[in-house]
């Protein structure tokens, strides 16, 4: 660690010698006055702090295109810088890209760039898990259709080619009539594509 580097206590420290792991370094200000506090730090024998990071979480997740995920990794000293091979970061908040695929998320120590931890995340188009069930009902009833889909952010219900409902995984009828007879379908999407 460079001499006269600013530490968390707001003073500068100038270690005279570097020792083994677990040594205690005294903190001094620029006038060589000993600070009130000392801090026991782990060094690697050359005076540099040994930085460790915990595993990045959440790990191995699957999300839809455009989804936002907040990642975390605890670091033993200092902070981390986040990086990826797709999408975008704002602090530790990641916005998934619009292209399906597997992406790597990496936390790198600010103090020791050789220390890092990574995980992968899958970006997927919606996956339909439950199809709507056909129904026979009498006039005046209020039936509904429901579709199950993972990673969907948009729902569009159609009767034939006519759009009859949006923004919900459930299409509900009020007082159906014979005019409601027909074939219904639902298209589910996110920024990465259309559900299948």
TORPA-4810 file (N, C-alpha, C, O; in nm, 3 decimals):
<nodes>
NODE_1_0.086_-0.118_0.000_0.000_0.000_0.000_0.089_0.122_0.000_0.187_0.126_0.075_X
NODE_2_0.059_0.221_-0.080_0.146_0.336_-0.095_0.151_0.419_0.033_0.051_0.428_0.105_X
NODE_3_0.265_0.478_0.062_0.277_0.565_0.178_0.187_0.685_0.163_0.157_0.730_0.052_X
NODE_4_0.142_0.738_0.279_0.058_0.858_0.282_-0.074_0.839_0.208_-0.128_0.936_0.155_X
NODE_5_-0.126_0.716_0.206_-0.257_0.694_0.145_-0.364_0.728_0.247_-0.349_0.700_0.366_X
NODE_6_-0.472_0.787_0.202_-0.581_0.824_0.292_-0.660_0.701_0.330_-0.701_0.624_0.243_X
NODE_7_-0.683_0.681_0.460_-0.757_0.564_0.504_-0.894_0.606_0.554_-0.930_0.724_0.550_X
NODE_8_-0.970_0.509_0.602_-1.108_0.534_0.640_-1.120_0.626_0.760_-1.226_0.685_0.783_X
NODE_9_-1.010_0.640_0.840_-1.018_0.724_0.959_-0.998_0.872_0.927_-1.010_0.956_1.016_X
NODE_10_-0.969_0.904_0.803_-0.952_1.044_0.766_-0.812_1.095_0.793_-0.789_1.216_0.787_X
NODE_11_-0.716_1.007_0.822_-0.577_1.048_0.838_-0.493_0.969_0.739_-0.541_0.874_0.677_X
NODE_12_-0.368_1.010_0.725_-0.278_0.938_0.637_-0.195_0.840_0.719_-0.166_0.866_0.836_X
NODE_13_-0.157_0.729_0.657_-0.073_0.635_0.730_0.051_0.603_0.651_0.049_0.594_0.528_X
NODE_14_0.162_0.587_0.725_0.290_0.557_0.664_0.351_0.438_0.737_0.428_0.456_0.831_X
NODE_15_0.316_0.316_0.694_0.374_0.200_0.762_0.525_0.195_0.740_0.574_0.199_0.627_X
NODE_16_0.599_0.187_0.853_0.745_0.186_0.843_0.796_0.053_0.790_0.891_0.049_0.712_X
NODE_17_0.733_-0.055_0.832_0.774_-0.187_0.785_0.649_-0.268_0.756_0.542_-0.240_0.808_X
NODE_18_0.664_-0.368_0.675_0.555_-0.457_0.642_0.580_-0.590_0.710_0.692_-0.641_0.710_X
NODE_19_0.477_-0.644_0.769_0.496_-0.767_0.843_0.412_-0.879_0.788_0.377_-0.882_0.670_X
NODE_20_0.381_-0.970_0.874_0.304_-1.087_0.835_0.156_-1.060_0.848_0.115_-0.955_0.898_X
NODE_21_0.076_-1.156_0.804_-0.068_-1.144_0.815_-0.108_-1.124_0.960_-0.059_-1.195_1.049_X
NODE_22_-0.196_-1.028_0.984_-0.245_-1.003_1.119_-0.169_-0.892_1.189_-0.206_-0.858_1.302_X
NODE_23_-0.064_-0.833_1.129_0.009_-0.724_1.193_-0.082_-0.605_1.217_-0.180_-0.584_1.145_X
NODE_24_-0.047_-0.526_1.318_-0.119_-0.402_1.346_-0.035_-0.286_1.300_0.082_-0.273_1.338_X
NODE_25_-0.092_-0.201_1.216_-0.022_-0.083_1.166_-0.073_0.039_1.239_-0.194_0.059_1.251_X
NODE_26_0.020_0.123_1.289_-0.021_0.247_1.353_-0.056_0.350_1.248_0.007_0.356_1.143_X
NODE_27_-0.156_0.432_1.276_-0.198_0.536_1.184_-0.138_0.668_1.229_-0.147_0.703_1.346_X
NODE_28_-0.077_0.742_1.136_-0.021_0.873_1.168_-0.072_0.975_1.071_-0.107_0.942_0.957_X
NODE_29_-0.077_1.099_1.115_-0.117_1.204_1.022_0.008_1.257_0.952_0.118_1.205_0.972_X
NODE_30_-0.008_1.362_0.870_0.106_1.412_0.792_0.213_1.478_0.878_0.326_1.499_0.833_X
NODE_31_0.177_1.510_1.003_0.274_1.570_1.094_0.339_1.464_1.183_0.406_1.497_1.281_X
NODE_32_0.320_1.335_1.148_0.377_1.223_1.219_0.323_1.210_1.360_0.389_1.152_1.447_X
NODE_33_0.203_1.265_1.385_0.137_1.245_1.513_0.063_1.112_1.508_-0.008_1.083_1.412_X
NODE_34_0.079_1.033_1.612_0.014_0.903_1.614_-0.136_0.923_1.633_-0.179_0.994_1.723_X
NODE_35_-0.213_0.859_1.548_-0.358_0.870_1.559_-0.407_0.795_1.681_-0.338_0.708_1.735_X
NODE_36_-0.528_0.828_1.724_-0.583_0.768_1.845_-0.614_0.621_1.826_-0.617_0.544_1.922_X
NODE_37_-0.638_0.581_1.700_-0.680_0.443_1.675_-0.576_0.368_1.594_-0.502_0.427_1.515_X
NODE_38_-0.572_0.240_1.616_-0.495_0.152_1.529_-0.590_0.047_1.476_-0.694_0.021_1.536_X
NODE_39_-0.554_-0.014_1.366_-0.641_-0.114_1.305_-0.558_-0.236_1.268_-0.455_-0.225_1.202_X
NODE_40_-0.604_-0.351_1.312_-0.538_-0.475_1.276_-0.585_-0.515_1.137_-0.705_-0.531_1.115_X
NODE_41_-0.494_-0.530_1.043_-0.530_-0.564_0.906_-0.451_-0.684_0.860_-0.340_-0.709_0.908_X
NODE_42_-0.508_-0.757_0.768_-0.438_-0.873_0.712_-0.353_-0.827_0.596_-0.401_-0.757_0.507_X
NODE_43_-0.226_-0.865_0.595_-0.139_-0.833_0.482_-0.085_-0.962_0.424_-0.091_-1.068_0.487_X
NODE_44_-0.034_-0.953_0.304_0.018_-1.074_0.239_0.170_-1.085_0.250_0.232_-1.158_0.172_X
NODE_45_0.230_-1.015_0.346_0.375_-1.022_0.365_0.450_-0.915_0.290_0.568_-0.893_0.316_X
NODE_46_0.383_-0.846_0.197_0.447_-0.738_0.122_0.385_-0.605_0.158_0.421_-0.502_0.100_X
NODE_47_0.292_-0.605_0.253_0.232_-0.481_0.295_0.099_-0.452_0.231_0.031_-0.357_0.269_X
NODE_48_0.059_-0.533_0.133_-0.068_-0.510_0.068_-0.179_-0.586_0.140_-0.161_-0.700_0.183_X
NODE_49_-0.293_-0.522_0.154_-0.406_-0.585_0.220_-0.456_-0.703_0.137_-0.469_-0.693_0.015_X
NODE_50_-0.484_-0.813_0.204_-0.543_-0.929_0.137_-0.693_-0.908_0.132_-0.760_-0.903_0.235_X
NODE_51_-0.746_-0.897_0.012_-0.889_-0.869_-0.006_-0.961_-0.998_-0.046_-0.916_-1.070_-0.135_X
NODE_52_-1.071_-1.025_0.019_-1.154_-1.140_-0.018_-1.296_-1.094_-0.046_-1.344_-0.997_0.014_X
NODE_53_-1.363_-1.163_-0.137_-1.502_-1.133_-0.170_-1.586_-1.258_-0.151_-1.541_-1.369_-0.177_X
NODE_54_-1.710_-1.239_-0.104_-1.802_-1.351_-0.096_-1.864_-1.375_-0.233_-1.851_-1.293_-0.324_X
NODE_55_-1.930_-1.488_-0.248_-1.994_-1.522_-0.375_-2.098_-1.417_-0.412_-2.164_-1.361_-0.325_X
NODE_56_-2.111_-1.391_-0.540_-2.209_-1.296_-0.590_-2.349_-1.359_-0.580_-2.370_-1.473_-0.620_X
NODE_57_-2.442_-1.282_-0.527_-2.582_-1.327_-0.519_-2.673_-1.220_-0.579_-2.640_-1.102_-0.573_X
NODE_58_-2.787_-1.258_-0.637_-2.832_-1.397_-0.657_-2.747_-1.467_-0.763_-2.698_-1.404_-0.857_X
NODE_59_-2.732_-1.598_-0.746_-2.648_-1.676_-0.838_-2.734_-1.764_-0.926_-2.834_-1.821_-0.881_X
NODE_60_-2.696_-1.774_-1.053_-2.761_-1.867_-1.144_-2.908_-1.839_-1.170_-2.986_-1.933_-1.190_X
NODE_61_-2.947_-1.712_-1.169_-3.089_-1.678_-1.189_-3.126_-1.672_-1.337_-3.039_-1.663_-1.424_X
NODE_62_-3.255_-1.677_-1.363_-3.309_-1.653_-1.496_-3.407_-1.537_-1.486_-3.493_-1.536_-1.398_X
NODE_63_-3.395_-1.441_-1.577_-3.482_-1.323_-1.576_-3.527_-1.293_-1.718_-3.471_-1.347_-1.814_X
NODE_64_-3.626_-1.209_-1.731_-3.672_-1.166_-1.862_-3.589_-1.051_-1.915_-3.520_-0.982_-1.840_X
NODE_65_-3.595_-1.031_-2.046_-3.525_-0.918_-2.107_-3.573_-0.787_-2.049_-3.693_-0.764_-2.035_X
NODE_66_-3.478_-0.699_-2.014_-3.512_-0.569_-1.957_-3.536_-0.569_-1.809_-3.560_-0.464_-1.750_X
NODE_67_-3.530_-0.687_-1.744_-3.554_-0.694_-1.599_-3.439_-0.629_-1.524_-3.328_-0.617_-1.576_X
NODE_68_-3.466_-0.586_-1.401_-3.364_-0.526_-1.316_-3.334_-0.619_-1.200_-3.426_-0.668_-1.133_X
NODE_69_-3.206_-0.642_-1.176_-3.162_-0.731_-1.068_-3.058_-0.657_-0.984_-2.968_-0.594_-1.037_X
NODE_70_-3.073_-0.666_-0.850_-2.975_-0.605_-0.760_-2.882_-0.715_-0.708_-2.926_-0.808_-0.641_X
NODE_71_-2.751_-0.703_-0.739_-2.653_-0.802_-0.698_-2.579_-0.755_-0.573_-2.574_-0.636_-0.542_X
NODE_72_-2.520_-0.852_-0.501_-2.440_-0.818_-0.385_-2.322_-0.915_-0.373_-2.329_-1.031_-0.414_X
NODE_73_-2.214_-0.863_-0.316_-2.096_-0.942_-0.282_-2.023_-0.865_-0.174_-1.983_-0.751_-0.195_X
NODE_74_-2.005_-0.926_-0.058_-1.936_-0.859_0.052_-1.786_-0.867_0.031_-1.732_-0.972_-0.004_X
NODE_75_-1.719_-0.754_0.052_-1.575_-0.747_0.034_-1.510_-0.717_0.167_-1.562_-0.639_0.246_X
NODE_76_-1.395_-0.779_0.194_-1.330_-0.765_0.325_-1.269_-0.627_0.347_-1.249_-0.586_0.461_X
NODE_77_-1.240_-0.555_0.240_-1.182_-0.422_0.254_-1.215_-0.339_0.131_-1.199_-0.386_0.018_X
NODE_78_-1.261_-0.218_0.152_-1.294_-0.129_0.041_-1.425_-0.167_-0.026_-1.510_-0.232_0.034_X
NODE_79_-1.441_-0.125_-0.151_-1.564_-0.150_-0.225_-1.540_-0.238_-0.345_-1.431_-0.291_-0.365_X
NODE_80_-1.644_-0.253_-0.426_-1.634_-0.333_-0.547_-1.682_-0.253_-0.667_-1.761_-0.159_-0.655_X
NODE_81_-1.633_-0.292_-0.783_-1.680_-0.239_-0.910_-1.750_-0.353_-0.982_-1.698_-0.465_-0.990_X
NODE_82_-1.869_-0.325_-1.035_-1.948_-0.428_-1.104_-1.927_-0.419_-1.253_-1.916_-0.310_-1.309_X
NODE_83_-1.921_-0.536_-1.319_-1.907_-0.539_-1.464_-1.984_-0.658_-1.518_-2.023_-0.748_-1.444_X
NODE_84_-2.006_-0.658_-1.650_-2.081_-0.764_-1.714_-2.038_-0.776_-1.860_-1.955_-0.697_-1.906_X
NODE_85_-2.093_-0.873_-1.930_-2.066_-0.884_-2.073_-2.195_-0.861_-2.153_-2.211_-0.914_-2.263_X
NODE_86_-2.285_-0.781_-2.095_-2.411_-0.747_-2.161_-2.503_-0.685_-2.059_-2.497_-0.720_-1.941_X
NODE_87_-2.589_-0.595_-2.101_-2.673_-0.524_-2.006_-2.603_-0.399_-1.957_-2.507_-0.353_-2.018_X
NODE_88_-2.650_-0.343_-1.845_-2.589_-0.221_-1.793_-2.605_-0.215_-1.642_-2.704_-0.262_-1.586_X
NODE_89_-2.503_-0.156_-1.576_-2.503_-0.142_-1.430_-2.522_0.004_-1.390_-2.471_0.095_-1.456_X
NODE_90_-2.596_0.024_-1.281_-2.600_0.150_-1.209_-2.578_0.112_-1.063_-2.667_0.059_-0.998_X
NODE_91_-2.457_0.139_-1.013_-2.414_0.087_-0.883_-2.418_-0.065_-0.891_-2.352_-0.124_-0.976_X
NODE_92_-2.495_-0.131_-0.803_-2.503_-0.277_-0.809_-2.635_-0.324_-0.870_-2.670_-0.442_-0.859_X
NODE_93_-2.708_-0.233_-0.934_-2.836_-0.265_-0.996_-2.815_-0.286_-1.146_-2.770_-0.196_-1.217_X
NODE_94_-2.846_-0.407_-1.193_-2.819_-0.447_-1.332_-2.947_-0.454_-1.411_-3.045_-0.513_-1.366_X
NODE_95_-2.948_-0.394_-1.529_-3.060_-0.404_-1.621_-3.024_-0.504_-1.730_-2.925_-0.487_-1.802_X
NODE_96_-3.105_-0.608_-1.741_-3.076_-0.714_-1.838_-3.088_-0.664_-1.980_-3.170_-0.576_-2.009_X
NODE_97_-3.007_-0.717_-2.070_-3.017_-0.679_-2.211_-3.143_-0.738_-2.274_-3.212_-0.819_-2.212_X
NODE_98_-3.172_-0.698_-2.395_-3.292_-0.746_-2.465_-3.265_-0.869_-2.550_-3.354_-0.916_-2.621_X
NODE_99_-3.145_-0.922_-2.542_-3.108_-1.040_-2.620_-3.097_-1.161_-2.529_-3.022_-1.158_-2.432_X
NODE_100_-3.172_-1.268_-2.558_-3.162_-1.388_-2.475_-3.020_-1.444_-2.476_-2.948_-1.432_-2.575_X
NODE_101_-2.981_-1.503_-2.364_-2.848_-1.563_-2.356_-2.802_-1.574_-2.213_-2.876_-1.540_-2.120_X
NODE_102_-2.680_-1.621_-2.195_-2.619_-1.634_-2.063_-2.514_-1.524_-2.047_-2.427_-1.507_-2.132_X
NODE_103_-2.522_-1.452_-1.936_-2.434_-1.337_-1.913_-2.357_-1.356_-1.783_-2.406_-1.419_-1.688_X
NODE_104_-2.236_-1.301_-1.779_-2.151_-1.312_-1.661_-2.149_-1.180_-1.586_-2.126_-1.074_-1.644_X
NODE_105_-2.174_-1.187_-1.456_-2.172_-1.071_-1.368_-2.051_-1.084_-1.277_-2.032_-1.189_-1.215_X
NODE_106_-1.968_-0.980_-1.268_-1.844_-0.986_-1.191_-1.833_-0.869_-1.095_-1.856_-0.754_-1.132_X
NODE_107_-1.797_-0.902_-0.970_-1.764_-0.800_-0.870_-1.612_-0.801_-0.853_-1.554_-0.905_-0.823_X
NODE_108_-1.547_-0.685_-0.872_-1.402_-0.675_-0.862_-1.364_-0.578_-0.751_-1.420_-0.469_-0.743_X
NODE_109_-1.271_-0.616_-0.667_-1.227_-0.531_-0.557_-1.164_-0.402_-0.610_-1.086_-0.404_-0.705_X
NODE_110_-1.200_-0.291_-0.548_-1.139_-0.162_-0.584_-0.994_-0.160_-0.538_-0.907_-0.109_-0.609_X
NODE_111_-0.968_-0.214_-0.419_-0.833_-0.208_-0.363_-0.738_-0.311_-0.425_-0.618_-0.287_-0.435_X
NODE_112_-0.793_-0.425_-0.467_-0.711_-0.530_-0.526_-0.783_-0.586_-0.648_-0.862_-0.680_-0.635_X
NODE_113_-0.758_-0.530_-0.766_-0.829_-0.574_-0.887_-0.809_-0.722_-0.923_-0.880_-0.775_-1.008_X
NODE_114_-0.712_-0.788_-0.858_-0.695_-0.930_-0.885_-0.796_-1.014_-0.807_-0.811_-1.134_-0.833_X
NODE_115_-0.867_-0.953_-0.713_-0.968_-1.023_-0.634_-1.106_-0.998_-0.693_-1.149_-0.883_-0.705_X
NODE_116_-1.175_-1.105_-0.729_-1.306_-1.088_-0.789_-1.392_-1.210_-0.763_-1.343_-1.316_-0.723_X
NODE_117_-1.522_-1.194_-0.786_-1.617_-1.305_-0.776_-1.718_-1.287_-0.887_-1.754_-1.175_-0.922_X
NODE_118_-1.765_-1.399_-0.943_-1.855_-1.391_-1.059_-1.971_-1.488_-1.045_-1.965_-1.584_-0.969_X
NODE_119_-2.076_-1.462_-1.120_-2.186_-1.555_-1.135_-2.242_-1.538_-1.277_-2.208_-1.442_-1.347_X
NODE_120_-2.326_-1.629_-1.317_-2.392_-1.617_-1.447_-2.541_-1.595_-1.426_-2.597_-1.636_-1.325_X
NODE_121_-2.603_-1.532_-1.523_-2.746_-1.508_-1.521_-2.799_-1.530_-1.662_-2.735_-1.491_-1.760_X
NODE_122_-2.914_-1.592_-1.672_-2.974_-1.621_-1.802_-3.084_-1.520_-1.831_-3.170_-1.494_-1.746_X
NODE_123_-3.082_-1.463_-1.949_-3.189_-1.375_-1.995_-3.275_-1.454_-2.092_-3.225_-1.512_-2.189_X
NODE_124_-3.405_-1.457_-2.066_-3.494_-1.543_-2.142_-3.617_-1.467_-2.191_-3.664_-1.374_-2.125_X
NODE_125_-3.668_-1.508_-2.307_-3.802_-1.467_-2.348_-3.901_-1.536_-2.254_-3.862_-1.630_-2.184_X
NODE_126_-4.027_-1.492_-2.249_-4.124_-1.559_-2.162_-4.139_-1.707_-2.195_-4.124_-1.748_-2.310_X
NODE_127_-4.167_-1.784_-2.093_-4.191_-1.927_-2.108_-4.331_-1.956_-2.055_-4.359_-1.933_-1.937_X
NODE_128_-4.419_-2.005_-2.142_-4.557_-2.035_-2.100_-4.556_-2.164_-2.019_-4.507_-2.267_-2.064_X
NODE_129_-4.611_-2.156_-1.899_-4.613_-2.272_-1.809_-4.751_-2.334_-1.797_-4.763_-2.453_-1.769_X
NODE_130_-4.857_-2.254_-1.818_-4.994_-2.305_-1.808_-5.078_-2.245_-1.919_-5.088_-2.122_-1.930_X
NODE_131_-5.140_-2.328_-2.000_-5.225_-2.280_-2.108_-5.367_-2.251_-2.055_-5.411_-2.315_-1.959_X
NODE_132_-5.439_-2.155_-2.116_-5.579_-2.132_-2.079_-5.662_-2.258_-2.109_-5.631_-2.334_-2.200_X
NODE_133_-5.767_-2.278_-2.031_-5.853_-2.395_-2.046_-5.985_-2.353_-2.111_-6.048_-2.257_-2.068_X
NODE_134_-6.026_-2.427_-2.214_-6.153_-2.397_-2.283_-6.271_-2.413_-2.188_-6.267_-2.494_-2.095_X
NODE_135_-6.376_-2.333_-2.212_-6.493_-2.337_-2.124_-6.621_-2.329_-2.204_-6.627_-2.263_-2.309_X
NODE_136_-6.725_-2.396_-2.155_-6.861_-2.383_-2.206_-6.946_-2.322_-2.096_-6.962_-2.381_-1.989_X
NODE_137_-7.001_-2.203_-2.123_-7.079_-2.134_-2.020_-7.210_-2.083_-2.079_-7.226_-2.075_-2.201_X
NODE_138_-7.300_-2.049_-1.992_-7.428_-1.993_-2.033_-7.420_-1.841_-2.038_-7.335_-1.780_-1.973_X
NODE_139_-7.509_-1.781_-2.115_-7.516_-1.635_-2.122_-7.540_-1.578_-1.982_-7.612_-1.636_-1.901_X
NODE_140_-7.477_-1.464_-1.957_-7.493_-1.399_-1.828_-7.386_-1.436_-1.726_-7.376_-1.371_-1.622_X
NODE_141_-7.307_-1.539_-1.754_-7.201_-1.578_-1.661_-7.078_-1.488_-1.680_-7.067_-1.415_-1.779_X
NODE_142_-6.986_-1.495_-1.582_-6.864_-1.414_-1.586_-6.740_-1.505_-1.580_-6.668_-1.507_-1.480_X
NODE_143_-6.715_-1.578_-1.686_-6.600_-1.669_-1.686_-6.469_-1.593_-1.705_-6.469_-1.474_-1.733_X
NODE_144_-6.360_-1.663_-1.690_-6.228_-1.602_-1.714_-6.133_-1.707_-1.768_-6.149_-1.827_-1.743_X
NODE_145_-6.033_-1.660_-1.843_-5.923_-1.742_-1.891_-5.796_-1.692_-1.821_-5.779_-1.571_-1.801_X
NODE_146_-5.708_-1.784_-1.785_-5.581_-1.747_-1.722_-5.467_-1.822_-1.790_-5.478_-1.940_-1.820_X
NODE_147_-5.358_-1.750_-1.813_-5.238_-1.810_-1.869_-5.125_-1.795_-1.768_-5.114_-1.692_-1.701_X
NODE_148_-5.042_-1.898_-1.756_-4.925_-1.890_-1.670_-4.800_-1.874_-1.754_-4.780_-1.949_-1.849_X
NODE_149_-4.717_-1.777_-1.721_-4.595_-1.754_-1.799_-4.486_-1.697_-1.709_-4.509_-1.603_-1.633_X
NODE_150_-4.368_-1.753_-1.720_-4.253_-1.700_-1.647_-4.186_-1.591_-1.729_-4.177_-1.600_-1.852_X
NODE_151_-4.139_-1.487_-1.660_-4.061_-1.377_-1.718_-4.142_-1.289_-1.813_-4.083_-1.211_-1.888_X
NODE_152_-4.274_-1.299_-1.812_-4.357_-1.216_-1.901_-4.379_-1.079_-1.839_-4.399_-1.067_-1.718_X
NODE_153_-4.375_-0.976_-1.922_-4.405_-0.840_-1.876_-4.524_-0.781_-1.950_-4.576_-0.676_-1.910_X
NODE_154_-4.568_-0.846_-2.057_-4.681_-0.795_-2.136_-4.771_-0.911_-2.177_-4.723_-1.017_-2.217_X
NODE_155_-4.903_-0.887_-2.167_-5.002_-0.986_-2.207_-5.100_-0.921_-2.304_-5.148_-0.810_-2.280_X
NODE_156_-5.130_-0.990_-2.413_-5.229_-0.942_-2.510_-5.323_-1.058_-2.545_-5.281_-1.160_-2.598_X
NODE_157_-5.451_-1.038_-2.512_-5.553_-1.140_-2.538_-5.626_-1.108_-2.667_-5.661_-0.993_-2.694_X
NODE_158_-5.650_-1.211_-2.748_-5.717_-1.195_-2.876_-5.837_-1.289_-2.886_-5.834_-1.402_-2.837_X
NODE_159_-5.941_-1.240_-2.951_-6.050_-1.325_-2.999_-6.034_-1.327_-3.150_-6.063_-1.228_-3.217_X
NODE_160_-5.988_-1.439_-3.203_-5.950_-1.439_-3.343_-5.832_-1.347_-3.361_-5.725_-1.368_-3.303_X
NODE_161_-5.850_-1.242_-3.443_-5.743_-1.144_-3.463_-5.773_-1.013_-3.393_-5.697_-0.917_-3.407_X
NODE_162_-5.882_-1.006_-3.319_-5.921_-0.883_-3.250_-5.865_-0.880_-3.108_-5.881_-0.975_-3.032_X
NODE_163_-5.798_-0.770_-3.074_-5.743_-0.752_-2.939_-5.858_-0.726_-2.842_-5.936_-0.632_-2.861_X
NODE_164_-5.869_-0.808_-2.736_-5.980_-0.793_-2.642_-5.935_-0.772_-2.498_-6.018_-0.751_-2.410_X
NODE_165_-5.804_-0.777_-2.471_-5.756_-0.756_-2.335_-5.606_-0.742_-2.330_-5.535_-0.803_-2.409_X
NODE_166_-5.557_-0.661_-2.236_-5.414_-0.638_-2.222_-5.375_-0.628_-2.075_-5.460_-0.610_-1.987_X
NODE_167_-5.245_-0.640_-2.051_-5.183_-0.609_-1.922_-5.221_-0.701_-1.807_-5.203_-0.664_-1.691_X
NODE_168_-5.272_-0.818_-1.837_-5.305_-0.911_-1.730_-5.294_-1.054_-1.780_-5.320_-1.084_-1.897_X
NODE_169_-5.256_-1.143_-1.688_-5.250_-1.284_-1.723_-5.389_-1.348_-1.724_-5.404_-1.465_-1.760_X
NODE_170_-5.491_-1.272_-1.683_-5.629_-1.322_-1.679_-5.720_-1.235_-1.764_-5.716_-1.112_-1.755_X
NODE_171_-5.801_-1.299_-1.846_-5.904_-1.230_-1.925_-6.038_-1.265_-1.863_-6.077_-1.382_-1.859_X
NODE_172_-6.110_-1.163_-1.815_-6.238_-1.185_-1.747_-6.353_-1.127_-1.830_-6.343_-1.017_-1.885_X
NODE_173_-6.460_-1.202_-1.839_-6.579_-1.159_-1.913_-6.687_-1.111_-1.815_-6.697_-1.162_-1.703_X
NODE_174_-6.764_-1.016_-1.858_-6.879_-0.970_-1.781_-7.005_-0.996_-1.861_-7.025_-0.940_-1.968_X
NODE_175_-7.091_-1.084_-1.807_-7.219_-1.116_-1.872_-7.199_-1.157_-2.018_-7.236_-1.085_-2.110_X
NODE_176_-7.139_-1.274_-2.037_-7.113_-1.320_-2.173_-7.244_-1.339_-2.250_-7.348_-1.370_-2.192_X
NODE_177_-7.235_-1.319_-2.381_-7.348_-1.340_-2.472_-7.300_-1.433_-2.584_-7.184_-1.474_-2.586_X
NODE_178_-7.390_-1.464_-2.675_-7.351_-1.548_-2.788_-7.244_-1.480_-2.873_-7.170_-1.547_-2.945_X
NODE_179_-7.235_-1.346_-2.863_-7.132_-1.274_-2.938_-6.991_-1.302_-2.883_-6.891_-1.274_-2.948_X
NODE_180_-6.988_-1.358_-2.762_-6.858_-1.390_-2.701_-6.803_-1.523_-2.747_-6.687_-1.556_-2.720_X
NODE_181_-6.886_-1.601_-2.818_-6.840_-1.731_-2.867_-6.720_-1.712_-2.960_-6.720_-1.623_-3.045_X
NODE_182_-6.619_-1.795_-2.944_-6.505_-1.786_-3.035_-6.381_-1.849_-2.977_-6.383_-1.907_-2.869_X
NODE_183_-6.274_-1.837_-3.052_-6.144_-1.888_-3.010_-6.058_-1.773_-2.955_-6.045_-1.669_-3.019_X
NODE_184_-6.002_-1.794_-2.837_-5.922_-1.691_-2.770_-5.778_-1.739_-2.758_-5.750_-1.858_-2.745_X
NODE_185_-5.688_-1.643_-2.763_-5.546_-1.674_-2.746_-5.479_-1.558_-2.673_-5.534_-1.448_-2.665_X
NODE_186_-5.361_-1.585_-2.621_-5.287_-1.482_-2.549_-5.142_-1.483_-2.595_-5.080_-1.589_-2.605_X
NODE_187_-5.088_-1.366_-2.623_-4.947_-1.350_-2.659_-4.876_-1.286_-2.541_-4.916_-1.179_-2.494_X
NODE_188_-4.770_-1.350_-2.492_-4.693_-1.296_-2.380_-4.554_-1.257_-2.430_-4.493_-1.329_-2.509_X
NODE_189_-4.505_-1.144_-2.384_-4.377_-1.094_-2.432_-4.298_-1.031_-2.317_-4.353_-0.998_-2.212_X
NODE_190_-4.170_-1.016_-2.340_-4.085_-0.922_-2.268_-3.987_-0.867_-2.370_-4.000_-0.896_-2.489_X
NODE_191_-3.891_-0.789_-2.327_-3.803_-0.725_-2.425_-3.714_-0.824_-2.501_-3.655_-0.790_-2.603_X
NODE_192_-3.706_-0.947_-2.449_-3.622_-1.047_-2.516_-3.698_-1.130_-2.616_-3.637_-1.210_-2.688_X
NODE_193_-3.831_-1.114_-2.623_-3.903_-1.191_-2.723_-4.043_-1.230_-2.682_-4.098_-1.177_-2.585_X
NODE_194_-4.100_-1.324_-2.758_-4.238_-1.368_-2.741_-4.238_-1.506_-2.676_-4.154_-1.590_-2.706_X
NODE_195_-4.333_-1.526_-2.585_-4.341_-1.652_-2.512_-4.382_-1.770_-2.599_-4.456_-1.754_-2.697_X
NODE_196_-4.335_-1.887_-2.564_-4.372_-2.009_-2.635_-4.419_-2.114_-2.534_-4.455_-2.225_-2.573_X
</nodes>
